[in-house]
Amino acid sequence: MRVTSELWVKAYIRRLAAEGIFAVVGLRGAREAGAIYIKLARLDGTAMIFSPAPTGFTIAAEGRQWVSFFDPDFVEEAKADSYLQQQAEFDQDIWIVDVEDRDGRHFMEDWLAAV
């Protein structure tokens, strides 16, 4: 059984908080199955976006996986924000998690799809 989007987001934010990393829900989406986007800001004007992996990249029906949208680099934060705004306009059910860490830590390694 797949964990709801809301529960996954809450657990992820709690995991980051345990490591001293600030994270908040920037946009609350569909509770059960909204797509989850993660914006990682390094507080220097740059950011990275993790977006849901395309269909076919997931390892299991229960699993969630992400890809770095601007892979492999950080981009100007305004560019990342623009992308997220477009996604939110297209799909009103998405979640956006805003993460801030100067070192760029995100703890997403186990959920990144091999592209």
FINUBA-20186 format. One record per atom (N, C-alpha, C): x, y, z; residue in one letter. Coordinates in steps of 0.001 Angstrom, whole numbers, padded with zeros to 6 digits, always signed. Layout:
REM residues N
XYZA...
***
This chain:
REM residues 115
+000834-001179+000000M+000000+000000+000000M+000877+001240+000000M+000529+002193-000829R+001298+003420-000943R+000900+004415+000154R+001884+005050+000742V+001670+006056+001769V+001051+007293+001119V+000135+007955+001811T-000480+009158+001254T+000561+010260+001088T+000273+011181+000201S+001178+012308-000022S+001354+013118+001254S+000263+013345+001950E+000323+014136+003175E+001237+013481+004212E+001097+012191+004412L+001928+011483+005389L+003393+011495+004967L+003666+011277+003687W+005048+011287+003204W+005680+012653+003452W+004952+013722+003132V+005480+015075+003316V+005767+015344+004793V+004845+014978+005665K+005056+015190+007098K+006286+014432+007594K+006438+013194+007161A+007591+012387+007581A+008896+012968+007043A+008884+013433+005800Y+010089+014013+005201Y+010497+015290+005943Y+009539+016142+006251I+009844+017376+006975I+010384+017049+008370I+009822+016062+009002R+010310+015650+010333R+011741+015118+010233R+012030+014348+009195R+013397+013813+008980R+014396+014951+008822R+014020+015956+008037L+014904+017096+007840L+015101+017867+009142L+014028+018068+009891A+014116+018789+011156A+015071+018087+012118A+015070+016755+012112A+015970+015991+012974A+017429+016256+012629A+017682+016646+011391E+019046+016958+010942E+019355+018456+011026E+018405+019232+011569G+018614+020670+011702G+018378+021443+010419G+017602+020875+009513I+017321+021504+008223I+015893+022041+008236I+015744+023295+007851F+014434+023947+007827F+013662+023520+006579F+012405+023117+006769A+011538+022740+005652A+010092+023029+006027A+009333+023509+005055V+007914+023792+005263V+007138+023380+004024V+005837+023238+004207V+004959+022987+003072V+004684+024333+002420V+005157+024505+001195G+004933+025740+000458G+003584+025745-000237G+003123+024565-000612L+001822+024414-001259L+001268+023056-000876L+000074+023063-000310R-000575+021821+000124R-001468+021332-001009R-001242+020094-001415G-001994+019515-002520G-003013+018495-002065G-003347+017606-002974A-004317+016552-002672A-003759+015653-001583A-004549+015429-000562R-004100+014688+000621R-003649+013270+000292R-004390+012595-000529E-004129+011181-000794E-003003+010943-001801E-003075+011612-002946A-002147+011233-004017A-001625+012404-004845A-001531+013578-004267G-000972+014703-005019G+000513+014500-005284G+000966+014931-006456A+002390+014845-006789A+003181+015759-005852A+004372+015329-005470I+005194+016071-004516I+006440+016599-005222I+006636+017919-005129Y+007827+018573-005654Y+008606+019126-004466Y+009922+019027-004547I+010768+019512-003466I+011718+020560-004024I+011685+021738-003412K+012597+022822-003797K+013652+022934-002703K+014895+022762-003086L+016021+022856-002163L+016764+024153-002444L+016673+025100-001519A+017351+026390-001668A+018594+026406-000790A+019701+026862-001381R+020958+026927-000623R+021165+028276+000057R+020187+029160-000022L+020231+030480+000617L+021314+031377+000028L+021718+031094-001198D+022673+031941-001908D+022098+032390-003252D+020776+032248-003396G+020116+032619-004643G+019995+031479-005630G+020423+030273-005225T+020312+029116-006102T+019414+028057-005464T+018849+027231-006326A+017955+026174-005840A+017984+024994-006795A+017494+023870-006307M+017355+022649-007098M+015929+022162-006902M+015372+021564-007934I+014017+021022-007848I+014076+019510-008035I+013405+018808-007131F+013184+017379-007298F+011722+017217-007687F+011498+016635-008865S+010130+016422-009338S+009865+014924-009427S+008580+014532-009403P+008275+013103-009482P+008898+012475-010728P+009445+011289-010566A+010046+010575-011697A+008953+010211-012697A+009282+010259-013975P+008295+009867-014989P+007871+008406-014812P+006690+008103-015267T+006195+006730-015211T+007206+005802-015870T+007440+004663-015245G+008410+003717-015778G+009725+003742-015026G+009992+004826-014295F+011221+004917-013517F+011025+004434-012088F+009789+004290-011646T+009555+003892-010270T+009949+002439-010072T+010500+002155-008900I+011001+000809-008625I+009897-000143-008208I+008802+000406-007684A+007689-000436-007260A+006430+000413-007234A+005303-000228-007310A+004046+000501-007299A+003888+001314-006016A+004432+000813-004904E+004313+001500-003629E+005335+002615-003484E+006395+002551-004246G+007502+003478-004060G+007308+004796-004770G+007886+005826-004202R+007929+007139-004842R+009371+007377-005234R+009546+007975-006386Q+010895+008339-006806Q+010859+009715-007447Q+012002+010382-007365W+012124+011718-007908W+013340+011796-008821W+013337+012834-009645V+014492+013173-010462V+014825+014631-010195V+016075+014959-010348S+016482+016352-010228S+016121+017026-011539S+015178+017956-011500F+014661+018539-012740F+015726+019303-013505F+016556+020055-012834F+017605+020833-013491F+018945+020109-013413F+018904+018814-013326D+020069+017967-013109D+021213+018339-014027D+022426+018345-013502P+022772+018056-012110P+022982+019308-011279P+022743+020471-011846D+023153+021703-011180D+022024+022437-010474D+022442+023292-009555F+021535+024260-008973F+021351+025374-010004F+020199+025992-009994V+019898+027088-010912V+019496+028304-010080V+019328+029441-010761E+018848+030622-010054E+017502+030297-009417E+017325+030744-008187E+016104+030414-007458E+014858+030920-008186E+014956+032045-008854A+013803+032575-009601A+013378+031606-010705A+014332+030952-011341K+014021+029965-012380K+013307+028759-011769K+013760+028313-010614A+013118+027196-009922A+011700+027569-009511A+011526+028779-008987D+010196+029240-008581D+009250+029330-009771D+009760+029786-010889S+008951+029888-012104S+008459+028513-012545S+009351+027525-012512Y+008971+026159-012878Y+007873+025633-011952Y+008040+025851-010648L+007043+025371-009692L+005702+026081-009870L+005743+027350-010192Q+004503+028086-010435Q+003764+027515-011643Q+004504+027182-012689Q+003889+026568-013877Q+003249+025232-013528Q+003945+024427-012720Q+003406+023129-012332Q+002134+023296-011503Q+002120+024268-010598A+000955+024503-009741A-000236+025000-010551A+000021+025778-011595E-001065+026245-012458E-001628+025094-013284E-000779+024178-013675F-001187+023026-014482F-001940+021992-013647F-001469+021755-012434D-002043+020727-011569D-002223+021292-010167D-003452+021574-009786Q-003723+022209-008502Q-003626+021242-007326Q-003355+019974-007596D-003262+018967-006533D-001836+018726-006045D-000848+019456-006571I+000537+019167-006200I+000887+019713-004822I+001895+019090-004249W+002525+019550-003012W+003870+020155-003385W+004238+021228-002696I+005585+021779-002827I+006174+021877-001430I+007316+021229-001251V+008032+021286+000017V+009242+022194-000190V+009318+023256+000603D+010446+024193+000536D+011467+023813+001592D+012670+023503+001135V+013765+023095+002015V+014869+024138+001894V+015441+024535+003033E+016545+025494+003028E+017744+024896+003760E+018850+024788+003033D+020079+024292+003648D+021274+024834+002873D+022126+025565+003547R+023296+026176+002887R+024206+025138+002230R+024246+023932+002799D+025112+022884+002257D+024427+022054+001168D+023165+022339+000882G+022454+021607-000161G+022075+020186+000229G+021955+019915+001523R+021570+018570+001965R+020062+018396+001784R+019678+017188+001348H+018253+016937+001103H+017811+015544+001534H+018734+014612+001698F+018442+013238+002127F+017451+012533+001196F+017546+012825-000094M+016670+012215-001102M+017366+011067-001830M+018590+010755-001480E+019372+009776-002236E+018645+008447-002455E+017937+007979-001449D+017238+006691-001577D+016023+006754-002487D+015566+007952-002796W+014362+008105-003616W+014652+008651-005009W+015910+008820-005371L+016225+009357-006690L+016242+008238-007723L+015574+008475-008820A+015519+007492-009913A+016790+007599-010739A+017283+006459-011182A+018428+006437-012090A+017906+006703-013483A+018390+007787-014053V+017905+008186-015383V+018866+007719-016445V
***
